[in-house]
Amino acid sequence: MIATATTDRRTPYPVAARELLRETLLDAARAELSRRGWEQITMAEIAAAAGVSRQTLYNEFGSREVFVQALVLRASDRFLTAVERAMNAHLDDPVAALAGAFDVFLTASAEDPLLSAAVFGGADNSLLALVTTQGQPLVEHAAERLCGIILCGWPQAQPADARLLAESLVRLAISYAALPAGPSSMTAASVATLLGPFIERALAGGRGVRVS
């Protein structure tokens, strides 16, 4: 009997410990945001809620600004996973996929405490700035991931078209969520109608895409 070698793919303890620390701190901040605005929350309170010292938090993230950016980027990754599922459910109809993706985003931004605070701001505009006037890192991150989702679902698309579509969708989604013009389903449908011709032209030619 020939023995076969196996590769130990376990995450090294220092890496796993750091990931756990970061997730615990971000979860603690998210829980605090469900009760009050970001400007009312101190880093010391977040650290205490996570069961670590304030210095440990700063050692990991460096500053309050870096910490809140990590918090918002993690939230965006989670809802982009939901967007990906919505789009994958309509690979044969990219316009319907777009409408479904917008529905997911607008629903999440209204119902999720962190995304709601970031997008709508309210009396506390510190998080709103992260997705508008100071939001370039978030826009770039979300657009890059959405571009990947588009190219994975419709590989016949040209990368330049996918990048243009992804960034346009991210910026439109933020604008529509911050200044909603009506029920999310109507808003999503209107954006899908507006961008439909470009989407169908860019994605035509494979995987059973329906072209009007």
N, C-alpha and C positions, 0 to 999 in steps of 0.2 A: 504493500500500500504506500502510495507516494504522498508525503505530507505537503500541503500547500501553505504557502506563507500568507498571512493576513496582515492587512495594514491597519494600524491603530489610528482611527480617525476621531478619537475623542478630542474635544476641545481642551487645550491646556488650561490648567487651573487658573493661572493669572488672567487669562483672557476671559474665561467664564465668570470669574469673580468681578472683573471690571464691567462686563456686560450686565450682570445682575445689579451691580451698584447703579449704573446709569439708568436702567429700566426702573429700579426702585425709586430713584430721585424724580424721574419724569412722571411716574405714576402718582407720586406724592403731590407734585405740582398740579397735575391734572385734577386730582381730587379737590385741592384747595380752590382751583378755578371754578369748580362747579358751585361754590358757595359765595365767592366774592371776586372782585376785579383784580387784575394783575398788579396794578399799582398799590393795592392794599396788602399784598402778600410780600413778606420779606424772605430773603434767602435763608435766614436763620430758621424761619418757621417751616420752610420746605425741608431743610436738613433734619429738623427735629421730627417732623412727620415721617421721614424716611428712616429715622433711627441712627443717624450719623451726625457728625459735627459739621458746623458751617464751613470750617476749613477743608474738610473732606470734599464737600460740594464744590468749592472753588478750585481745589486741586484737580478735580475731574473736568470741570467745564471752563475755568478761567475767569469768566465774568457773567454778570446777569444777562447781558445781551446775547452772549454765545449760548447760554442755557436756554433762553426762551426761543431762540432760533432752532435749537435741537428739538425743543418741545413741539413747535409748529411743523417742522419737517417730518417728525415721526407721525404726527396726526395726518399730514398730507399723504405719506406713504400708505397709511392704513386705508384711507378712503380711495386712493388710487387703485388699491387691490380690489376694492368693490367696483370701481369703474371698469377695471379690466374684466371682471366677471360679467358685468352688464354688456360690454362690447362683444365679448366672446359668445354671448348668447344670440347674437345677430350678425354673425360673420357673412351671411348671405345677403344682408341688407344693411349697408354701412350707414344710411341715413337713420334707420331705426336704431342702430348701434349708438349713434351720436345722441339721439334723443334719450335713450336709456342712460347713457353716461351722464348727461346733464341732470336728469332726474335724480340720480344717485348723489351727485355733488350738491345740488341745491337742497335736497332733503337732509343730507349730512350736515351742511353748514348751518341749517336752521335748528337741528335737533342735538347735535354734538356740542357740549359746553365749551370745549376749547375752540373748535372751528367757528362756532357762533361768536365767541368773544373776538376771535381774530378777524373774522369777516365783517361782522356788524359793528363791533366796537362798543357802541352805546356810550355811556359817560366816560368809559375808560378807552382811550384811543391808542394806547401804547401797543397793543397787539395788532390793531388795524393797520398801523404803519408797516408792520412786517409783511403784509400782503399787498400794500399799495405803494406809498412813496418810498419805503425802504425795502420793498419786497423782492428785489432782483434775485437774491439767492433762492427764494422759494419758487419764483416763477421759472427760473432756469432748471431747478431740480425737478419740478412737476412736469415741465415741458419735455425734458430729456426722458423721463420715465414714460410719459404718454407717447412720445415718438417711438420708443421701443415697443410699446403695446401695439401701436398701429402697424409697425413693420412686421411684428410677429404674427398678427392676425391677418394682414394683407401683404405678404412679401412681394407682390408684384408692384407695390407702390414705389415711386422714386424717393430716396431718402430726403432730398430737398423738399419735396411736396409734403412728406410726413413731418418734417421739422416745422415747416410753415404752418401746417394744420394744427400741430400739437401746441405751438406757442399761441396761436390765435385762439384755440379752444380754452387754454388756461386763462388767458387774459379776459376773454369774454365771460368765462364762468365766474371769475372774481368780480367783474363789473356787474353782472346780472344778480349775483348773490348779495352784493353790497347795496344795490339799488333795484330791488325786485319790482317788476312791472305788473305782476299778477301771479296767479297760482303757478307753482313750479312746473307742472306738466305743460301748461300753455307756453311758458317761457322756453322750456326745452324744445318744444315743437317748433316754435318760431325760429330759434337758432338753427335747428336741423334743416328747416326750409330754406333759410338764408344761405347756408353753406352746402346744401345738398348738391348743387351742380358741380362745385369744385371737388367735393368728395367723390362723386361718381366718376368724374373725369380722371381724377388722380388714381382711383382704385380699379378702374375698368381693365378687363383683360385677364381675369383669373378668379378662381375659387368661387365661381357661380355668382359673382357680384351682379346685382340687378341694376341695369342702367335704363332710365326712363327715355 
